[in-house]
Amino acid sequence: MTQILSAPIVARHVDSYNLEPLMLGLFVEALSTVVFAFTKSYGAWCFARAISGISSSCIISSGFLHVQRRFANDPEGMGQSMSLVATGIIMGVTFGPPLGGLLYGISEPLPFLFLICLICLCALLTYMLSLRLPPDITDKADSVKETNEEFKSKLKKLLYDPNITITLLSLFCANAAISCLEATFGLYMDKQFGFTVEQIGMLYIIGAVPSVIGSKIAGDLGNKHGRWKVVWVGMVMQGGFYALGPKDNFPVEITSLIGLGLGMGLVDGCAPALLAQRAGSHHDGTGIVYTLNTMAVQGGFVF
């Protein structure tokens, strides 16, 4: 929820900076992880989780915008790179929980300490990259100094652009489908098939791996066949596998799970490049589209 609420603030400033929001997000993420590692207060954990949402908004928006600026004159490279970024996000969501559970079984603070080290490494690499940015990228950020009225006008144009809104709606629906599944899948598998918690966790991974694969291949497929087609195929797959039945048949259930994950991966892997393509050709390459991307994805999970 805080990721959605903080997105407008990030959107207001993201165009005026290069990698600074990404580094700020990593710093805030490290701070929240320290709280998880060394406190057991419920209130402190709620606070840490809230600021973690803010950091995610900064990291994702700034990261996608940097890729867009880096590959402004290379549409195919941008499509492939953005699908890799989306793959990284999905991999973190997919493999983070089981890895964290494994490390937590060894020592309670261990998963958080491991994450802090990883965040610090990412921050160091980001800082080194910021020192080597080419002038065309740094000049692009320095040239964007807009008033609140200009920002509102730019945001309004984005929201009235059907290419942007349809892409955002696709992202919302794709992630809402997975969110509804996550909320009910565990209970259903327990009651219908008597699965244990460990078995249900493994089934989640089975469904998540196709998401990773789908997002990885989405960049190449979008370059070859058109990004709209890939997003359309992903949405059709999700609708079809949701309707596939009977769901009390275990092979059908697994097939549905795999198909839903693959469909979501195709949508999430292609949508950022679609937004970048439209923003670059009609909206001066604004990074606001990536905060809208974040709001659509998280809105789907809140739904």
C-alpha positions as CSV (number, residue, x, y, z in Angstrom):
1,M,0.0,0.0,0.0
2,T,2.8,2.5,0.8
3,Q,4.4,1.6,-2.5
4,I,1.2,2.8,-4.2
5,L,0.8,5.9,-2.0
6,S,4.5,7.0,-2.4
7,A,4.4,6.5,-6.2
8,P,3.0,10.1,-6.9
9,I,5.9,11.6,-4.9
10,V,8.4,9.6,-6.7
11,A,6.8,10.4,-10.1
12,R,7.1,14.2,-9.3
13,H,10.9,13.9,-9.1
14,V,12.0,10.9,-11.0
15,D,12.7,12.7,-14.3
16,S,15.0,15.3,-12.6
17,Y,17.5,12.7,-11.5
18,N,19.6,9.8,-12.8
19,L,20.4,7.0,-10.4
20,E,20.0,9.0,-7.2
21,P,16.5,7.7,-6.5
22,L,17.8,4.2,-6.9
23,M,20.6,4.7,-4.4
24,L,18.1,6.4,-2.0
25,G,15.8,3.4,-2.3
26,L,18.7,1.0,-1.6
27,F,19.6,3.0,1.5
28,V,16.0,3.0,2.8
29,E,15.8,-0.7,2.0
30,A,18.9,-1.4,4.0
31,L,17.6,0.6,6.9
32,S,14.3,-1.3,7.0
33,T,16.2,-4.7,6.8
34,V,18.3,-3.7,9.8
35,V,15.1,-3.2,11.7
36,F,13.9,-6.7,10.7
37,A,17.2,-8.2,11.7
38,F,17.6,-6.7,15.2
39,T,14.1,-5.9,16.6
40,K,11.1,-8.1,17.3
41,S,8.6,-5.2,17.9
42,Y,5.5,-5.5,15.8
43,G,5.2,-1.7,15.5
44,A,8.8,-1.5,14.4
45,W,8.2,-4.2,11.8
46,C,5.2,-2.4,10.5
47,F,7.2,0.7,10.1
48,A,10.0,-1.1,8.4
49,R,7.6,-2.8,6.0
50,A,6.0,0.5,5.2
51,I,9.3,2.3,4.3
52,S,10.3,-0.8,2.4
53,G,7.4,-0.1,0.0
54,I,8.7,3.4,-0.5
55,S,12.2,2.2,-1.3
56,S,10.7,-0.3,-3.8
57,S,8.9,2.5,-5.6
58,C,12.2,4.5,-5.9
59,I,14.2,1.5,-7.0
60,I,11.8,0.2,-9.7
61,S,11.0,3.6,-11.2
62,S,14.6,4.8,-11.3
63,G,15.9,1.5,-12.6
64,F,13.5,1.3,-15.5
65,L,14.0,5.0,-16.4
66,H,17.8,4.4,-16.5
67,V,17.4,1.5,-18.9
68,Q,15.1,3.7,-21.1
69,R,17.7,6.5,-21.2
70,R,20.6,4.0,-21.7
71,F,18.9,2.4,-24.7
72,A,17.0,5.4,-26.0
73,N,18.3,4.8,-29.6
74,D,18.2,1.0,-29.4
75,P,14.6,-0.2,-29.2
76,E,15.5,-3.9,-29.4
77,G,18.2,-3.6,-26.7
78,M,15.7,-1.7,-24.5
79,G,13.1,-4.4,-24.9
80,Q,15.6,-7.1,-23.9
81,S,17.0,-5.1,-21.0
82,M,13.6,-4.3,-19.6
83,S,12.5,-7.9,-19.8
84,L,15.6,-8.7,-17.8
85,V,14.8,-6.1,-15.2
86,A,11.2,-7.5,-14.9
87,T,12.8,-11.0,-14.6
88,G,14.9,-9.8,-11.7
89,I,11.9,-8.5,-9.9
90,I,10.0,-11.7,-10.4
91,M,12.9,-13.8,-9.3
92,G,13.3,-11.8,-6.1
93,V,9.6,-12.3,-5.3
94,T,9.7,-16.0,-6.3
95,F,12.9,-17.3,-4.8
96,G,13.3,-14.8,-1.9
97,P,10.8,-16.5,0.4
98,P,12.1,-20.0,0.2
99,L,15.7,-18.8,0.4
100,G,14.8,-16.6,3.4
101,G,13.1,-19.5,5.1
102,L,16.2,-21.7,4.6
103,L,18.5,-19.1,6.0
104,Y,16.1,-18.4,8.9
105,G,16.2,-22.1,9.8
106,I,19.9,-21.7,10.3
107,S,19.8,-18.4,12.3
108,E,17.0,-15.9,12.7
109,P,18.9,-12.8,11.7
110,L,20.8,-14.5,8.9
111,P,18.4,-13.9,6.0
112,F,18.3,-10.2,6.9
113,L,22.1,-9.9,7.3
114,F,22.5,-11.6,3.9
115,L,20.1,-9.2,2.3
116,I,21.9,-6.2,3.9
117,C,25.2,-7.4,2.3
118,L,23.4,-7.8,-1.0
119,I,21.9,-4.3,-0.9
120,C,25.2,-2.8,0.0
121,L,26.8,-4.5,-3.0
122,C,24.1,-3.2,-5.2
123,A,24.5,0.3,-3.8
124,L,28.3,0.2,-4.5
125,L,27.8,-1.0,-8.0
126,T,25.1,1.7,-8.6
127,Y,27.4,4.4,-7.3
128,M,30.2,3.2,-9.5
129,L,27.8,3.2,-12.5
130,S,26.7,6.8,-11.7
131,L,30.3,8.0,-12.0
132,R,30.5,6.7,-15.5
133,L,27.2,7.9,-17.0
134,P,27.6,9.3,-20.5
135,P,26.9,13.1,-20.9
136,D,23.7,12.4,-23.0
137,I,22.1,10.7,-20.0
138,T,23.2,13.2,-17.3
139,D,22.2,16.1,-19.5
140,K,18.7,14.6,-20.0
141,A,18.1,14.6,-16.2
142,D,19.6,18.1,-15.7
143,S,17.4,19.6,-18.3
144,V,14.1,18.5,-16.6
145,K,13.1,21.2,-14.1
146,E,9.4,21.4,-14.1
147,T,6.8,23.1,-12.0
148,N,3.9,21.4,-10.3
149,E,1.5,22.6,-13.0
150,E,3.8,21.2,-15.7
151,F,4.0,17.9,-13.9
152,K,0.2,17.7,-13.5
153,S,-0.2,18.4,-17.2
154,K,2.3,15.7,-18.1
155,L,0.6,13.2,-15.9
156,K,-2.8,14.1,-17.3
157,K,-1.6,13.5,-20.9
158,L,-0.2,10.1,-19.9
159,L,-3.5,9.0,-18.3
160,Y,-5.5,10.2,-21.3
161,D,-3.2,8.2,-23.7
162,P,-5.1,4.9,-24.5
163,N,-1.8,3.1,-25.2
164,I,-0.6,3.9,-21.7
165,T,-3.9,3.2,-19.9
166,I,-4.5,-0.1,-21.8
167,T,-0.9,-1.3,-20.9
168,L,-1.4,-0.3,-17.3
169,L,-4.8,-2.1,-17.2
170,S,-3.1,-5.3,-18.6
171,L,-0.5,-5.1,-15.9
172,F,-3.2,-4.6,-13.2
173,C,-5.3,-7.6,-14.5
174,A,-2.3,-9.9,-14.9
175,N,-1.1,-9.3,-11.4
176,A,-4.6,-9.3,-9.9
177,A,-5.1,-12.8,-11.3
178,I,-2.0,-14.0,-9.5
179,S,-3.0,-12.2,-6.4
180,C,-6.4,-13.8,-6.2
181,L,-4.7,-17.2,-6.8
182,E,-2.2,-16.6,-3.9
183,A,-5.0,-15.7,-1.5
184,T,-7.0,-18.9,-2.1
185,F,-4.6,-21.5,-3.6
186,G,-3.1,-22.6,-0.3
187,L,-6.4,-23.1,1.5
188,Y,-7.9,-24.9,-1.5
189,M,-5.0,-27.3,-1.9
190,D,-5.1,-28.0,1.8
191,K,-8.9,-28.7,1.9
192,Q,-9.2,-30.4,-1.5
193,F,-6.0,-32.5,-1.6
194,G,-4.7,-32.5,2.0
195,F,-1.4,-31.0,1.0
196,T,1.1,-29.9,3.7
197,V,2.5,-26.4,4.0
198,E,5.8,-27.6,2.4
199,Q,4.1,-29.2,-0.5
200,I,2.0,-26.1,-1.1
201,G,5.2,-24.0,-1.1
202,M,6.8,-26.2,-3.7
203,L,3.7,-25.8,-5.9
204,Y,4.0,-22.1,-5.6
205,I,7.6,-22.4,-7.0
206,I,6.3,-24.6,-9.8
207,G,3.9,-21.9,-10.7
208,A,6.5,-19.1,-10.3
209,V,9.2,-20.6,-12.5
210,P,7.1,-20.1,-15.7
211,S,6.7,-16.5,-14.7
212,V,10.5,-16.1,-14.7
213,I,10.8,-17.9,-18.0
214,G,7.9,-15.9,-19.5
215,S,9.4,-12.5,-18.5
216,K,12.8,-13.5,-19.8
217,I,11.7,-14.5,-23.2
218,A,9.2,-11.7,-23.5
219,G,11.8,-9.2,-24.6
220,D,13.0,-11.3,-27.6
221,L,9.4,-12.3,-28.5
222,G,8.3,-8.6,-28.4
223,N,11.2,-7.6,-30.6
224,K,10.4,-10.3,-33.2
225,H,6.6,-10.4,-33.2
226,G,5.5,-7.1,-31.6
227,R,5.0,-6.2,-27.9
228,W,1.3,-5.8,-28.1
229,K,0.9,-9.3,-29.5
230,V,3.0,-10.7,-26.6
231,V,0.9,-8.9,-24.0
232,W,-2.3,-10.0,-25.7
233,V,-1.1,-13.6,-25.7
234,G,-0.2,-13.4,-22.0
235,M,-3.7,-12.0,-21.2
236,V,-5.5,-14.7,-23.2
237,M,-3.4,-17.4,-21.5
238,Q,-4.3,-16.1,-18.1
239,G,-8.0,-16.0,-19.0
240,G,-7.9,-19.5,-20.6
241,F,-6.0,-21.2,-17.8
242,Y,-8.2,-19.6,-15.2
243,A,-11.3,-21.0,-16.9
244,L,-9.7,-24.5,-17.4
245,G,-11.4,-27.1,-15.4
246,P,-12.3,-29.2,-13.4
247,K,-10.1,-27.7,-10.7
248,D,-10.6,-30.7,-8.4
249,N,-8.4,-32.6,-10.9
250,F,-4.8,-32.3,-9.7
251,P,-3.1,-32.4,-13.2
252,V,-5.6,-29.7,-14.4
253,E,-4.7,-27.6,-11.3
254,I,-1.0,-27.8,-12.0
255,T,-1.5,-27.0,-15.7
256,S,-3.6,-24.0,-14.8
257,L,-0.9,-22.8,-12.4
258,I,1.9,-23.1,-14.9
259,G,-0.2,-21.4,-17.6
260,L,-1.1,-18.5,-15.3
261,G,2.5,-18.0,-14.3
262,L,3.7,-18.0,-17.9
263,G,1.0,-15.6,-19.0
264,M,1.9,-13.1,-16.2
265,G,5.5,-13.3,-17.1
266,L,4.8,-12.4,-20.7
267,V,2.7,-9.4,-19.7
268,D,5.2,-8.2,-17.0
269,G,8.2,-8.7,-19.3
270,C,6.8,-6.7,-22.2
271,A,4.7,-4.0,-20.6
272,P,7.6,-1.8,-19.3
273,A,9.1,-1.7,-22.9
274,L,5.7,-0.8,-24.3
275,L,5.4,2.1,-21.8
276,A,8.9,3.2,-22.6
277,Q,8.2,3.1,-26.3
278,R,5.1,5.2,-26.0
279,A,6.7,7.6,-23.5
280,G,9.7,8.1,-25.8
281,S,7.7,8.8,-28.9
282,H,4.8,10.9,-27.5
283,H,5.7,12.1,-23.9
284,D,9.4,13.3,-24.0
285,G,10.6,10.0,-22.5
286,T,9.2,10.7,-19.0
287,G,9.8,8.2,-16.2
288,I,6.4,8.9,-14.7
289,V,5.2,5.9,-16.7
290,Y,7.2,3.6,-14.4
291,T,5.6,4.9,-11.3
292,L,2.3,4.2,-12.9
293,N,3.6,0.8,-13.8
294,T,4.4,0.2,-10.1
295,M,1.0,1.4,-9.1
296,A,-0.7,-0.9,-11.6
297,V,1.3,-4.0,-10.4
298,Q,0.8,-3.3,-6.7
299,G,-2.8,-2.3,-7.3
300,G,-3.4,-5.8,-8.7
301,F,-1.9,-7.4,-5.6
302,V,-4.0,-5.2,-3.3
303,F,-7.1,-6.1,-5.3
